């Protein structure tokens, strides 16, 4: 029996609630079900569709999002739904029968892109990989959490691995040039995903991999902190993701008006990241939040 705990997370759409799990629910990617007939490979989704207010079910590696009809408010039913999902999983039931869902070998496309960081190559995919960004500094960290990252570390030139929504950023040692090794790595990743192998088996914890997952404070963000996160999500993250990186909010010092962020993937250790941080991100926050921001710093360089 799993010790799964489900927490409730609101979304920007008041008809949709996310039920977030502390355990990995499926191998990778995501599944969307619009009705009970479509949910033949998910007994959990079928069970949820028996609730008369459930309109759509979306299952990812670590959360289940449910869209409701307007016949009820989420505040009236969300606790019962969370308990139902938690009980289903802890009884040992399978969330999605992925063997039947992926019985045919997937057509996976992997493309390689250079990034502003010459040590990092971005490998984009047409398959969703994870809803929670994870970063691994070595094979030991990866072995506790991600079989895919662990497999990538078997290439001797690989220094770090960052897995995001639909791409993998790989940092290499200086011993090789990317043009000599990226085709082999791209083919390896494509075959690994096409075979339906596990991407992430469980989310890293601070104990097993201190820098892998950047945790935003558990309390609900309010005021300037909430505004900073909204600005980062809307204006900054899409741009850095296109370059194979990620920026995560860590904290806001209200007294000193200093924003602390974490740079991941291609952004971490990038020669141009400091300039981007100062001339781009810091200036944008100062412009959109006048008199509230003195400085933006990256706590990991």
Long-range contacts (C-beta under 8 A, 24 or more apart in sequence): 1-90, 1-91, 1-92, 2-89, 2-90, 2-92, 3-90, 4-86, 4-89, 4-90, 5-86, 6-82, 6-83, 6-85, 6-86, 6-89, 7-82, 8-78, 8-79, 8-82, 9-63, 11-65, 13-67, 14-74, 15-55, 15-67, 15-68, 15-70, 15-74, 16-65, 16-66, 16-67, 16-68, 17-65, 17-66, 17-68, 17-74, 17-78, 17-81, 18-63, 18-64, 18-65, 19-63, 19-64, 19-65, 19-66, 19-81, 19-82, 19-85, 20-62, 20-63, 21-62, 21-63, 21-64, 21-89, 22-203, 23-62, 23-89, 23-202, 23-203, 24-61, 24-62, 24-200, 24-201, 24-202, 24-203, 25-59, 25-60, 25-61, 25-62, 25-63, 25-64, 25-89, 25-95, 25-96, 26-59, 26-60, 26-61, 26-95, 26-96, 26-98, 27-61, 27-98, 27-196, 27-197, 27-198, 27-199, 28-61, 28-127, 28-128, 28-129, 28-130, 28-148, 28-198, 28-199, 28-200, 29-60, 29-61, 29-127, 29-128, 29-129, 29-199, 30-58, 30-59, 30-60, 30-61, 30-128, 30-131, 31-58, 31-59, 31-60, 31-96, 31-101, 32-56, 32-57, 32-58, 32-59, 33-57, 33-58, 33-59, 41-96, 41-97, 41-98, 41-100, 41-101, 42-95, 42-96, 42-97, 43-93, 43-94, 43-97, 44-85, 44-88, 44-89, 44-93, 44-94, 44-95, 44-96, 45-96, 47-84, 47-88, 48-81, 48-84, 48-85, 51-77, 51-81, 53-77, 59-95, 59-96, 60-128, 60-131, 61-130, 61-131, 61-132, 61-199, 61-200, 62-131, 62-132, 62-203, 63-131, 64-95, 98-196, 102-196, 105-194, 105-195, 105-196, 106-193, 106-194, 106-196, 107-194, 108-190, 108-193, 108-194, 109-190, 110-186, 110-187, 110-189, 110-190, 110-193, 111-186, 112-182, 112-183, 112-186, 113-244, 114-178, 115-169, 115-243, 115-244, 115-245, 115-266, 115-270, 116-243, 116-266, 116-270, 116-271, 116-272, 117-171, 117-243, 117-244, 117-245, 117-266, 117-267, 117-269, 117-270, 117-271, 117-272, 117-273, 118-271, 119-159, 119-171, 119-172, 119-174, 119-269, 120-169, 120-170, 120-171, 120-172, 120-244, 120-245, 120-265, 120-266, 120-270, 121-169, 121-170, 121-172, 121-178, 121-182, 121-185, 121-244, 122-167, 122-168, 122-169, 122-243, 122-244, 122-265, 122-266, 123-167, 123-168, 123-169, 123-170, 123-185, 123-186, 123-189, 124-166, 124-167, 125-166, 125-167, 125-168, 125-189, 125-193, 126-166, 127-166, 127-193, 128-165, 128-166, 129-163, 129-164, 129-165, 129-166, 129-167, 129-168, 129-199, 130-163, 130-164, 130-165, 130-199, 130-200, 131-165, 132-203, 132-213, 133-162, 133-163, 133-164, 133-165, 133-213, 133-214, 133-246, 133-248, 133-264, 133-265, 134-162, 134-163, 134-200, 134-203, 134-204, 134-212, 134-213, 135-160, 135-161, 135-162, 135-163, 135-211, 135-212, 135-213, 135-264, 135-265, 135-268, 136-160, 136-161, 136-162, 136-204, 136-209, 136-212, 137-211, 137-212, 141-204, 141-208, 141-209, 141-212, 144-202, 144-204, 144-208, 144-209, 145-200, 145-201, 145-202, 145-203, 145-204, 145-208, 145-209, 145-212, 146-199, 146-200, 146-201, 147-197, 147-198, 147-199, 147-200, 147-201, 148-189, 148-192, 148-193, 148-197, 148-198, 148-199, 148-200, 151-188, 151-192, 152-185, 152-188, 152-189, 155-181, 155-184, 155-185, 155-188, 157-181, 160-268, 162-244, 162-245, 162-246, 162-264, 162-265, 162-266, 162-268, 163-199, 163-200, 164-241, 164-246, 164-265, 165-241, 167-241, 167-244, 169-244, 169-245, 169-265, 169-266, 171-266, 171-268, 171-269, 211-300, 214-248, 214-250, 214-262, 214-264, 216-248, 216-249, 216-250, 217-251, 224-252, 224-254, 224-289, 224-292, 225-249, 225-251, 225-252, 227-288, 227-289, 228-252, 228-259, 228-285, 228-289, 231-284, 231-285, 231-288, 231-289, 232-261, 232-281, 235-284, 236-280, 236-281, 236-284, 240-265, 240-266, 240-267, 243-267, 245-270, 247-281, 250-299, 256-294, 256-295, 257-292, 257-293, 257-294, 257-295, 258-294, 258-295, 258-296, 258-297, 259-285, 259-293, 259-295, 259-296, 259-297, 260-296, 260-297, 260-298, 260-299, 261-296, 261-297, 261-298, 261-299, 262-298, 262-299, 262-300, 263-298, 263-300, 263-301, 268-300, 268-301, 269-301, 273-298, 273-301, 274-298
